[in-house]
Amino acid sequence: MSYSVGQVSGFTGITVRALHHYDKAGLLSPSDRSPAGYRLYSDTDLARLQQILFYRELGFPLDEIATILADPQANALDHLRARHRLLTDQITKLRRLVEVAEHAMRVQQTGVELTPEERFEVFGEVTFDLTYATQAHLKWQHHEGHQHSMARAAAHSKEDWAQLMAEAADWRQRLLTAFDTGEAPDGPPAMDLAEEHRQHITRWFTPCPTDMHTRIADDFTTDPRAFALLVPPTEQRPGLASYLHTAVHANAVRQSPDGEE
């Protein structure tokens, strides 16, 4: 059975341009042509293409693949052994880089170096998503408030973090109580909780004016990772993030001299 270039491209995912390149390079030339002169690939050609894709997946350059396929019995094993050694070395290096990157992100995020046991002891279920922390750092790294916050966080001791998290846990329970008992999100109790959160940020990290606080709250309803920094998923309720978002914005209006955000 014969297959056109378009058909081969369709069921292998290889672009027509790549197939043409393989043909010109002498790596995979179709066995036949249609009466109109179009390339036609046989089952044998497809088997060879499968070999090419296998070696490409392992990172072999095309000229080396051509050498292997020219005499597979004589060359394949040696080439594969060499590639195996190279990939193993790369994996080892990448694992070390991953460990370094994860450590750096943990330090950037919490501002303090803790062992995994200490992190669980201090932070409990309040987990820090490293992808969110990294994105937030890249987004705000040149912002003075973020830089000040990271500097303050870096100066915190384990005891500081323990006190900070204890305060946050107490605040969180009172937030849940307000939500569960039906306090209005724009009512005084909820706004007082929002203001307490703003002061908490100021006390432990960086001055947090109301406009900055509302920007922080906006993330609560758009990014679950941000809200998980305040309320662990096991304690969250449907609508709680929106509730706090509304309370923060209402408090910003209350704190404004002219009654506007």
C-alpha positions in Angstrom: 0.0 0.0 0.0 1.2 3.5 -0.8 0.7 6.7 1.1 1.1 10.4 -0.1 3.2 12.9 1.7 0.0 14.5 3.2 -1.2 11.2 4.5 2.1 10.4 6.1 2.2 13.8 7.6 -1.3 13.4 8.9 -0.9 10.2 10.8 2.7 10.7 12.0 2.6 14.3 13.0 5.8 15.0 10.9 5.5 18.1 8.8 5.5 17.9 5.0 8.5 20.2 5.0 10.4 17.8 7.3 9.6 14.8 5.0 10.8 16.7 2.0 14.0 17.5 3.9 14.5 13.9 4.8 14.1 13.1 1.1 16.6 15.7 -0.1 19.1 14.6 2.6 18.8 11.0 1.4 17.6 9.8 4.7 14.1 8.8 3.7 13.3 8.8 0.0 9.9 7.5 -1.0 9.9 4.2 -2.9 7.5 5.3 -5.6 5.9 8.2 -7.4 2.4 8.8 -8.6 1.7 9.3 -12.3 1.6 13.0 -11.6 5.0 12.8 -10.0 4.0 13.0 -6.3 6.0 11.1 -3.6 4.4 7.8 -2.5 5.6 6.0 0.7 5.4 2.3 1.1 5.1 0.3 4.3 8.8 -0.3 4.2 9.4 3.5 4.0 7.1 4.0 7.0 9.1 1.4 9.0 12.3 3.3 8.2 10.6 6.6 9.2 9.7 5.0 12.5 13.4 4.2 13.1 14.3 7.8 12.2 11.8 9.2 14.6 13.0 6.9 17.3 16.6 8.1 16.9 15.5 11.7 16.6 13.6 11.3 19.9 16.9 10.2 21.5 18.5 13.4 20.2 20.6 11.9 17.4 21.5 14.4 14.6 20.3 13.5 11.1 23.8 12.7 9.8 24.4 10.2 12.6 21.0 8.6 12.0 22.0 8.2 8.4 25.2 6.4 9.4 23.3 4.1 11.7 20.6 3.2 9.2 23.3 2.6 6.5 24.5 -0.5 8.5 22.3 -0.9 11.6 23.8 -4.2 12.7 27.3 -2.8 12.8 26.6 0.7 14.2 23.4 0.9 16.1 24.5 -0.6 19.4 27.7 1.5 19.8 25.8 4.6 18.9 23.0 3.8 21.4 25.5 3.1 24.1 27.2 6.5 23.5 23.9 8.2 23.5 22.8 6.4 26.7 25.9 7.7 28.5 25.3 11.2 27.2 21.7 11.2 28.2 22.5 9.8 31.6 25.0 12.5 32.3 22.5 15.2 31.1 19.8 13.7 33.4 22.2 13.8 36.4 23.0 17.5 35.6 19.4 18.4 35.1 18.4 16.8 38.4 21.0 18.9 40.2 19.7 22.0 38.5 16.2 21.1 39.5 17.2 20.8 43.1 19.0 24.1 43.0 16.0 25.8 41.3 13.5 24.3 43.8 15.7 25.4 46.7 16.1 28.9 45.3 12.3 29.2 44.8 11.6 28.0 48.3 14.0 30.6 49.7 12.5 33.4 47.5 9.0 32.4 48.5 9.3 32.0 52.2 12.3 34.2 52.8 13.8 31.7 55.1 15.7 28.5 54.7 13.8 25.6 56.4 14.1 21.9 56.2 11.0 20.1 55.0 10.1 19.1 58.5 10.5 22.7 59.7 8.4 23.9 56.8 5.5 21.6 57.7 5.9 22.5 61.4 5.6 26.2 60.6 3.3 26.3 57.6 1.1 23.3 58.1 -1.5 22.9 55.4 -0.9 26.4 54.0 1.2 25.4 51.0 3.2 27.6 48.7 2.7 26.7 45.0 6.2 27.3 43.5 4.8 28.1 40.1 2.7 30.9 41.5 5.6 32.1 43.7 7.9 32.2 40.7 5.4 34.0 38.4 4.6 36.5 41.2 8.3 37.2 41.7 8.9 37.7 38.0 5.9 40.0 37.8 6.7 42.2 40.7 10.5 41.8 41.1 11.2 45.4 40.1 8.4 46.8 42.2 9.7 48.5 45.3 7.0 47.0 47.6 7.9 43.5 46.4 11.6 44.0 46.9 10.9 45.4 50.4 8.7 42.4 51.2 11.4 39.9 50.1 14.0 41.7 52.2 11.7 41.6 55.3 10.9 38.0 54.7 14.5 37.1 54.4 15.2 38.6 57.8 12.5 36.5 59.6 13.6 33.7 61.8 11.8 30.4 62.2 10.2 31.9 65.4 9.0 34.9 63.4 7.4 32.7 60.8 5.8 30.6 63.6 4.3 33.7 65.1 3.2 35.1 61.7 1.5 31.9 60.8 -0.2 31.6 64.2 -1.7 35.1 63.7 -2.8 34.1 60.2 -4.4 31.0 61.5 -6.4 32.9 64.1 -7.5 35.4 61.5 -8.5 32.7 59.1 -10.7 31.0 61.7 -12.5 34.3 62.3 -12.9 34.8 58.6 -14.5 31.4 58.3 -16.8 32.1 61.2 -17.9 35.4 59.6 -18.6 33.7 56.3 -20.4 30.7 57.8 -22.6 32.8 60.0 -23.7 35.0 57.1 -22.0 38.2 57.9 -22.3 40.5 54.9 -19.0 40.8 52.9 -19.4 44.6 52.9 -20.4 44.8 56.5 -18.3 46.1 59.4 -17.1 42.7 60.7 -16.0 41.5 57.3 -14.3 44.8 56.5 -12.6 44.7 59.9 -11.1 41.4 58.9 -10.0 42.8 55.6 -8.3 45.7 57.3 -6.6 43.3 59.8 -5.2 41.3 56.8 -3.9 44.5 55.3 -2.2 45.5 58.6 -0.8 42.0 58.9 1.0 42.5 55.5 2.3 45.8 56.6 3.5 44.5 59.9 5.3 41.5 58.6 6.3 42.3 55.0 5.8 45.7 53.4 3.6 48.8 53.7 0.3 47.9 52.1 -1.9 50.8 51.0 -5.5 50.0 50.0 -4.8 50.1 46.3 -2.1 47.5 46.7 -4.4 45.4 49.0 -7.2 45.4 46.4 -4.7 44.2 43.7 -3.7 41.4 46.0 -7.4 40.5 46.6 -8.1 40.5 42.9 -5.8 37.4 42.6 -8.0 35.6 45.1 -10.8 35.2 42.6 -8.7 34.6 39.5 -5.9 32.3 40.8 -6.7 29.5 43.3 -3.0 29.3 44.1 -3.1 32.9 45.6 -6.1 32.2 47.8 -4.5 28.9 49.0 -1.8 31.1 50.6 -4.5 32.3 53.0 -6.9 29.4 53.3 -5.9 25.8 52.7 -8.1 24.0 50.2 -9.4 21.7 53.0 -10.8 24.7 54.8 -12.2 26.6 51.8 -15.9 27.0 51.0 -17.5 27.9 47.7 -17.7 31.6 47.4 -15.2 32.3 50.2 -12.6 33.8 47.9 -15.2 36.2 46.4 -16.4 37.0 49.9 -12.9 38.2 51.0 -12.4 40.0 47.7 -15.6 42.0 48.2 -14.6 42.7 51.9 -11.2 44.0 50.8 -12.6 46.3 48.2 -15.4 47.5 50.6 -12.7 48.3 53.2 -10.7 50.2 50.7 -13.7 52.4 50.1 -14.2 52.8 53.8 -10.5 53.8 54.4 -10.6 56.3 51.5 -11.1 60.0 52.7 -13.5 60.6 49.8 -15.2 57.2 50.1 -13.9 55.9 46.8 -11.3 53.2 45.9 
